[in-house]
Amino acid sequence: MAQDDPKSTSLIIAPTSVVFNWVNEIGRFTPDLKYLVHYGTRRSKDIRRLQKYHLVLTTYGHLRRDVSFLKDMRFTYVILDESQNIKNPQSETSKAVRLLEAQSRLALTGTPVENNTMDLWSQFAFVSPGLLGDQAFFKDSFMRPIEKEKNVQVADTLKRLIFPFILRRTKEDVAKELPPKVESITHSPMLEAQQALYDKWRISYRDNILEEIESKGVNKSKFKVLEGLTKLRQIACHPGLVTKSFTESSGKFEALKEMVEEIISENHKVLIFSQFVQMLQIIKRYFDDTGIAYSYLDGSTKDRRTPVTEFQENEEVKTFLISLKAGGTGLNLTAADYVIHFDPWWNPAVEMQATDRAYRIGQTRKVFAYKLISKDSVEEKIVKMQESKRALVESLISTEESFFKSLKKDDILELFE
């Protein structure tokens, strides 16, 4: 690749959290590559300067702001990392990437379909424009038959259509030496006061939701359903998430304490994921009180490199508290051989992505992944629904709609039983 050839520049677009990973890997594997991190308030708007580099790294946010001049460049490659960021075809990010000119286009993702098949259309509209027709054609020919009618033949047709453009990079294929991964579920009974609070809210929401469904219908009651499910999930984690005056513990939190103490006593390292930042704060306070060293990362963490490096390299730091949305992708945390999901997520693919922060190339030990579930709670019902979806998630195309869109009246009432 000739450094000063204006056609030799490639562009990588990634979430902010992942950019420093690319920088580290460039230094490790291709130290002679001349690259520019196009980031921050002082980034250049001069195309001639960008063309002097083999590789330009930027974020989805910066692309949206700078597409007005980046679209005038012709790149050798445009590569999207965590390409599920463009799953909504109407978003400004999706529109921006489709304006870019490139000889070749690549999209990298572990979750090509997170919500519905339109996620797939949006990514292919970037990778191979026109392959799946326009949105209206795709919706009529594929999305509606697959999601509404559960038409397996149409799903198979779509899978065969995109198959030549898909390279599935599974760890089993590229790293035979990877140690095994063991996944298990740990059920914890709720404590007495926790159970009483849970039942109180469950009955209240069940009655209200039933009344609202009868008067407005299922579709117009989804917000109330989501509100109720979130409340019950929070109580199942720790009542302190919904009642600040609650001074007791939760069954699952007590189970977590025992697990963490055992893990670190045997000189292992553990990642602890929760989608509730307040839950991470409760765990954090316990670690502070007991002197357990930890790294911490949530959506408000500006400097992500420091906690990652500290966890990976400091033998004293054996726990890492991570918010699922902020740290579920893009991190290499192979120092950990234990992963704990404190609360289940609707989409099992998101949990799998998070677990794989530890189960990555470079991992030399068996990885143990635990999912903590409050017994006799809505969490148990979520896990059962996940299991029915897991096989589909692991294949390329889901023949189900996203969780909430697929809920029927009986499903909703079952969740609140």
C-alpha positions as CSV (number, residue, x, y, z in Angstrom):
1,M,0.0,0.0,0.0
2,A,1.6,3.2,-1.1
3,Q,1.5,5.7,1.7
4,D,1.0,8.8,-0.4
5,D,-1.4,7.2,-2.9
6,P,-4.8,9.0,-2.2
7,K,-6.6,5.8,-2.9
8,S,-4.7,3.8,-0.4
9,T,-6.3,5.1,2.8
10,S,-8.8,2.8,4.6
11,L,-11.3,3.9,7.3
12,I,-12.3,2.0,10.4
13,I,-15.4,3.2,12.3
14,A,-16.0,1.8,15.8
15,P,-17.7,2.6,19.1
16,T,-15.6,5.0,21.2
17,S,-15.0,2.2,23.7
18,V,-13.3,0.0,21.0
19,V,-11.0,2.5,19.3
20,F,-8.2,2.1,21.8
21,N,-8.3,-1.7,21.3
22,W,-7.6,-1.1,17.6
23,V,-4.7,1.1,18.5
24,N,-3.3,-1.6,20.8
25,E,-3.6,-4.2,18.1
26,I,-2.0,-2.0,15.5
27,G,1.0,-1.5,17.8
28,R,1.2,-5.3,18.4
29,F,0.7,-6.7,14.9
30,T,1.4,-4.0,12.4
31,P,3.7,-1.4,14.0
32,D,4.8,0.0,10.6
33,L,1.3,0.9,9.7
34,K,0.8,4.7,9.5
35,Y,-2.5,5.5,11.2
36,L,-4.5,8.5,12.5
37,V,-7.1,8.5,15.2
38,H,-9.6,11.0,13.9
39,Y,-11.1,12.0,17.2
40,G,-11.7,15.0,19.5
41,T,-12.2,18.7,19.0
42,R,-8.9,19.2,17.3
43,R,-9.4,16.5,14.6
44,S,-8.5,17.6,11.1
45,K,-11.1,18.4,8.5
46,D,-8.4,18.4,5.7
47,I,-8.9,15.5,3.3
48,R,-5.3,15.9,2.0
49,R,-4.0,15.3,5.5
50,L,-6.1,12.2,6.0
51,Q,-5.0,10.7,2.7
52,K,-1.4,10.6,4.0
53,Y,-2.2,7.7,6.3
54,H,-2.7,4.0,5.6
55,L,-5.5,3.9,8.1
56,V,-7.9,6.4,9.7
57,L,-9.7,5.3,12.9
58,T,-12.9,7.2,14.0
59,T,-16.1,6.7,15.9
60,Y,-19.7,6.5,14.8
61,G,-20.4,9.8,16.5
62,H,-17.5,11.6,14.7
63,L,-18.6,10.1,11.4
64,R,-22.1,11.6,11.8
65,R,-20.5,15.0,12.3
66,D,-17.9,14.7,9.6
67,V,-19.6,12.8,6.9
68,S,-20.1,16.1,4.9
69,F,-16.4,15.9,3.9
70,L,-15.6,12.2,4.5
71,K,-18.1,11.3,1.8
72,D,-15.8,13.1,-0.7
73,M,-12.9,10.7,-0.1
74,R,-12.6,7.3,-1.8
75,F,-11.3,4.7,0.6
76,T,-9.7,1.4,-0.1
77,Y,-11.7,-0.2,2.7
78,V,-14.4,1.1,4.9
79,I,-14.8,-1.3,7.9
80,L,-17.5,-1.1,10.5
81,D,-16.7,-2.6,13.9
82,E,-19.7,-3.6,16.0
83,S,-21.8,-2.9,13.0
84,Q,-25.0,-3.5,14.9
85,N,-24.6,0.2,15.6
86,I,-26.3,0.8,12.2
87,K,-29.2,-1.6,12.7
88,N,-31.8,1.1,12.5
89,P,-31.8,2.1,8.8
90,Q,-33.5,5.4,9.6
91,S,-30.8,6.6,12.0
92,E,-28.3,9.3,11.1
93,T,-25.5,6.9,11.6
94,S,-26.9,4.4,9.1
95,K,-27.5,7.2,6.6
96,A,-23.9,8.5,7.1
97,V,-22.1,5.2,6.5
98,R,-24.1,4.6,3.3
99,L,-22.7,7.9,1.9
100,L,-19.1,6.7,2.1
101,E,-17.2,5.7,-1.0
102,A,-15.0,2.6,-0.9
103,Q,-13.6,-0.1,-3.1
104,S,-14.5,-2.7,-0.5
105,R,-16.8,-2.7,2.6
106,L,-16.7,-4.9,5.6
107,A,-19.0,-5.1,8.7
108,L,-17.9,-6.9,11.8
109,T,-20.4,-7.9,14.5
110,G,-21.2,-10.7,16.9
111,T,-24.9,-9.9,16.8
112,P,-26.0,-9.2,13.2
113,V,-29.6,-9.6,14.3
114,E,-30.5,-8.1,17.7
115,N,-34.1,-7.1,17.3
116,N,-35.5,-8.1,13.9
117,T,-34.5,-8.9,10.3
118,M,-34.5,-5.2,9.4
119,D,-31.2,-5.1,11.4
120,L,-29.8,-7.3,8.7
121,W,-31.2,-5.2,5.8
122,S,-29.6,-2.1,7.3
123,Q,-26.1,-3.7,7.5
124,F,-26.4,-5.2,4.0
125,A,-27.5,-1.8,2.6
126,F,-24.0,-0.7,3.6
127,V,-22.0,-3.9,2.7
128,S,-23.8,-4.7,-0.6
129,P,-26.3,-2.0,-1.6
130,G,-29.3,-3.4,-3.5
131,L,-28.7,-7.0,-2.7
132,L,-31.8,-7.2,-0.5
133,G,-33.8,-4.6,-2.5
134,D,-35.2,-1.5,-0.9
135,Q,-36.8,-1.4,2.5
136,A,-40.4,-1.8,1.2
137,F,-39.4,-4.8,-0.9
138,F,-37.5,-6.4,2.0
139,K,-40.3,-5.8,4.5
140,D,-42.9,-7.4,2.2
141,S,-40.8,-10.2,0.9
142,F,-38.8,-11.2,4.0
143,M,-39.5,-9.3,7.2
144,R,-43.3,-9.8,7.4
145,P,-43.3,-13.5,6.4
146,I,-40.4,-14.3,8.7
147,E,-41.6,-12.4,11.8
148,K,-45.4,-12.3,11.5
149,E,-46.0,-15.6,9.8
150,K,-43.0,-17.5,11.1
151,N,-42.3,-18.7,7.6
152,V,-39.3,-21.0,7.8
153,Q,-39.0,-21.4,4.0
154,V,-38.7,-17.6,3.5
155,A,-36.1,-17.4,6.3
156,D,-34.1,-20.2,4.6
157,T,-34.3,-18.3,1.3
158,L,-32.9,-15.2,2.9
159,K,-30.2,-17.1,4.6
160,R,-29.1,-18.7,1.3
161,L,-29.2,-15.2,-0.4
162,I,-26.8,-13.7,2.1
163,F,-24.7,-16.8,2.7
164,P,-21.9,-15.9,0.1
165,F,-21.3,-12.6,1.9
166,I,-21.1,-14.0,5.4
167,L,-17.9,-15.2,7.1
168,R,-18.8,-16.7,10.5
169,R,-15.7,-16.4,12.6
170,T,-16.4,-18.8,15.5
171,K,-13.8,-19.4,18.1
172,E,-14.1,-23.1,17.5
173,D,-13.0,-22.6,13.9
174,V,-10.1,-20.2,14.4
175,A,-8.7,-21.2,17.8
176,K,-8.8,-24.9,18.4
177,E,-6.6,-24.4,21.4
178,L,-9.2,-22.3,23.3
179,P,-10.1,-23.9,26.6
180,P,-13.7,-24.9,27.2
181,K,-16.4,-22.6,28.5
182,V,-18.8,-23.8,31.2
183,E,-22.1,-21.9,31.6
184,S,-24.5,-22.5,34.5
185,I,-27.4,-20.9,36.2
186,T,-27.5,-20.3,40.0
187,H,-30.9,-20.0,41.6
188,S,-31.2,-18.0,44.9
189,P,-34.4,-17.8,46.9
190,M,-35.5,-14.3,47.8
191,L,-35.2,-13.2,51.4
192,E,-38.5,-12.8,53.4
193,A,-38.8,-9.1,53.2
194,Q,-37.7,-9.1,49.6
195,Q,-40.3,-11.7,48.7
196,A,-43.0,-9.7,50.4
197,L,-42.1,-6.5,48.5
198,Y,-41.9,-8.5,45.2
199,D,-45.4,-10.0,45.7
200,K,-46.9,-6.6,46.6
201,W,-45.7,-5.0,43.4
202,R,-46.4,-8.1,41.3
203,I,-50.1,-8.2,42.3
204,S,-50.5,-4.5,41.9
205,Y,-49.0,-4.4,38.4
206,R,-50.8,-7.6,37.3
207,D,-54.2,-6.1,38.2
208,N,-53.4,-2.7,36.6
209,I,-52.0,-4.3,33.4
210,L,-55.0,-6.7,33.0
211,E,-57.3,-3.7,33.3
212,E,-55.3,-1.7,30.8
213,I,-55.2,-4.5,28.3
214,E,-59.0,-4.9,28.6
215,S,-59.6,-1.2,27.9
216,K,-56.7,-0.4,25.5
217,G,-55.5,-3.6,24.0
218,V,-52.1,-5.3,24.3
219,N,-50.2,-3.0,21.9
220,K,-51.1,0.2,23.8
221,S,-50.3,-1.5,27.1
222,K,-46.7,-2.3,26.3
223,F,-45.3,0.7,28.3
224,K,-47.1,-0.4,31.4
225,V,-45.8,-3.9,30.9
226,L,-42.2,-2.8,30.5
227,E,-42.6,-0.6,33.6
228,G,-43.9,-3.5,35.7
229,L,-41.3,-6.0,34.5
230,T,-38.5,-3.5,35.2
231,K,-39.7,-2.9,38.7
232,L,-40.0,-6.7,39.4
233,R,-36.6,-7.3,37.9
234,Q,-35.1,-4.6,40.1
235,I,-36.6,-6.1,43.3
236,A,-35.4,-9.5,42.3
237,C,-31.9,-8.1,42.1
238,H,-32.1,-5.9,45.3
239,P,-35.1,-4.0,46.7
240,G,-32.8,-1.1,47.4
241,L,-33.1,-0.3,43.6
242,V,-36.7,0.7,44.1
243,T,-37.0,1.5,47.8
244,K,-34.1,3.6,49.1
245,S,-35.2,3.0,52.7
246,F,-34.9,-0.7,52.4
247,T,-32.0,-1.7,54.7
248,E,-32.0,-5.5,54.3
249,S,-30.1,-7.5,51.7
250,S,-31.4,-9.7,48.8
251,G,-31.0,-13.5,48.3
252,K,-29.1,-13.0,45.1
253,F,-26.7,-10.4,46.6
254,E,-25.9,-12.7,49.4
255,A,-25.1,-15.5,46.9
256,L,-22.9,-13.1,44.9
257,K,-20.9,-12.3,48.1
258,E,-20.2,-15.9,48.7
259,M,-19.2,-16.6,45.1
260,V,-16.8,-13.6,44.9
261,E,-15.1,-14.5,48.2
262,E,-14.5,-18.0,47.0
263,I,-13.3,-16.9,43.5
264,I,-10.8,-14.5,44.8
265,S,-9.6,-16.7,47.6
266,E,-8.6,-19.2,45.0
267,N,-6.7,-16.5,43.1
268,H,-9.0,-16.2,40.1
269,K,-10.4,-13.1,38.5
270,V,-14.0,-12.3,37.8
271,L,-16.2,-10.0,35.6
272,I,-19.5,-9.0,37.2
273,F,-22.1,-7.6,34.7
274,S,-25.4,-5.9,35.5
275,Q,-27.6,-3.7,33.4
276,F,-28.5,-1.7,36.4
277,V,-25.8,0.9,37.3
278,Q,-27.4,1.3,40.7
279,M,-26.8,-2.4,41.4
280,L,-23.2,-2.0,40.5
281,Q,-23.0,0.8,43.0
282,I,-24.5,-1.4,45.7
283,I,-21.8,-4.1,45.0
284,K,-19.2,-1.4,44.8
285,R,-20.1,-0.1,48.3
286,Y,-19.8,-3.7,49.6
287,F,-16.3,-4.1,48.0
288,D,-15.2,-0.7,49.5
289,D,-16.5,-1.8,53.0
290,T,-14.7,-5.2,52.8
291,G,-11.5,-4.0,51.1
292,I,-12.0,-6.0,47.9
293,A,-10.0,-4.3,45.1
294,Y,-11.9,-3.8,41.9
295,S,-12.0,-2.1,38.5
296,Y,-15.2,-0.3,37.5
297,L,-16.8,0.7,34.2
298,D,-20.2,2.1,33.2
299,G,-21.6,4.5,30.6
300,S,-20.2,7.5,32.5
301,T,-16.6,6.2,32.5
302,K,-14.5,8.6,30.3
303,D,-11.2,6.9,30.6
304,R,-11.9,3.2,29.8
305,R,-8.3,2.2,29.2
306,T,-7.2,2.6,32.8
307,P,-9.6,0.3,34.5
308,V,-9.1,-2.3,31.8
309,T,-5.3,-2.2,32.1
310,E,-5.5,-2.2,35.8
311,F,-7.6,-5.3,35.8
312,Q,-5.6,-7.1,33.2
313,E,-2.1,-6.3,34.7
314,N,-2.6,-5.8,38.5
315,E,-2.6,-9.0,40.4
316,E,-4.3,-7.3,43.3
317,V,-7.4,-6.4,41.3
318,K,-9.4,-9.5,40.9
319,T,-12.9,-8.1,40.3
320,F,-14.3,-5.9,37.5
321,L,-17.8,-4.3,37.8
322,I,-19.2,-3.6,34.4
323,S,-22.5,-2.2,33.1
324,L,-23.8,-4.6,30.4
325,K,-24.5,-1.9,27.9
326,A,-21.3,0.0,28.3
327,G,-18.9,-2.9,28.5
328,G,-20.7,-5.9,26.9
329,T,-18.7,-5.5,23.7
330,G,-15.2,-4.3,22.6
331,L,-13.2,-5.2,25.7
332,N,-10.5,-7.8,25.9
333,L,-10.4,-9.1,29.5
334,T,-8.7,-12.5,29.3
335,A,-7.2,-12.0,32.8
336,A,-10.7,-13.2,34.0
337,D,-11.7,-16.8,34.0
338,Y,-15.0,-16.3,35.8
339,V,-18.0,-14.2,34.6
340,I,-21.1,-13.5,36.6
341,H,-24.3,-12.0,35.1
342,F,-26.1,-10.6,38.1
343,D,-29.3,-10.1,36.1
344,P,-30.6,-11.7,32.9
345,W,-31.1,-9.7,29.7
346,W,-34.0,-10.2,27.3
347,N,-31.7,-11.0,24.4
348,P,-29.3,-13.9,25.2
349,A,-27.0,-12.8,22.4
350,V,-26.1,-9.7,24.4
351,E,-25.2,-11.9,27.4
352,M,-23.1,-14.2,25.2
353,Q,-21.2,-11.1,23.8
354,A,-20.5,-10.0,27.3
355,T,-19.3,-13.4,28.5
356,D,-16.9,-13.4,25.6
357,R,-15.0,-10.5,27.0
358,A,-13.2,-13.2,28.9
359,Y,-13.6,-16.0,26.4
360,R,-11.3,-14.6,23.7
361,I,-8.2,-15.4,21.7
362,G,-5.4,-15.4,24.3
363,Q,-7.5,-17.1,27.1
364,T,-5.6,-20.1,28.4
365,R,-7.9,-21.2,31.2
366,K,-11.3,-22.8,31.3
367,V,-13.9,-20.0,31.6
368,F,-16.9,-20.3,34.0
369,A,-19.9,-18.2,33.3
370,Y,-22.7,-17.9,35.9
371,K,-26.1,-16.4,35.6
372,L,-27.7,-15.5,38.9
373,I,-31.5,-15.9,39.1
374,S,-33.9,-15.1,41.9
375,K,-36.1,-18.2,42.4
376,D,-39.8,-17.9,41.8
377,S,-39.4,-14.5,40.1
378,V,-39.9,-13.0,36.7
379,E,-36.2,-13.7,36.0
380,E,-37.0,-17.4,35.9
381,K,-39.6,-16.8,33.2
382,I,-37.2,-14.7,31.2
383,V,-34.6,-17.5,31.2
384,K,-37.2,-20.0,29.9
385,M,-38.1,-17.6,27.1
386,Q,-34.4,-17.1,26.4
387,E,-33.8,-20.9,26.1
388,S,-36.5,-21.1,23.4
389,K,-34.7,-18.4,21.5
390,R,-31.1,-19.4,22.0
391,A,-30.8,-21.8,19.0
392,L,-32.2,-19.1,16.7
393,V,-29.9,-16.5,18.2
394,E,-26.9,-18.7,17.5
395,S,-27.9,-19.0,13.8
396,L,-27.8,-16.0,11.5
397,I,-31.4,-15.1,11.3
398,S,-34.0,-15.0,14.0
399,T,-37.5,-16.1,13.0
400,E,-39.0,-14.3,16.0
401,E,-39.7,-10.7,16.6
402,S,-38.0,-8.9,19.5
403,F,-39.1,-9.8,22.9
404,F,-41.7,-7.2,23.5
405,K,-43.2,-7.2,20.1
406,S,-43.9,-11.0,20.4
407,L,-45.7,-10.8,23.8
408,K,-49.3,-11.9,23.7
409,K,-51.8,-11.3,26.5
410,D,-51.3,-14.8,28.0
411,D,-47.5,-14.3,27.9
412,I,-47.8,-11.0,29.8
413,L,-50.1,-12.4,32.5
414,E,-47.8,-15.4,32.9
415,L,-44.8,-13.1,33.6
416,F,-46.8,-11.5,36.5
417,E,-48.1,-14.8,38.0
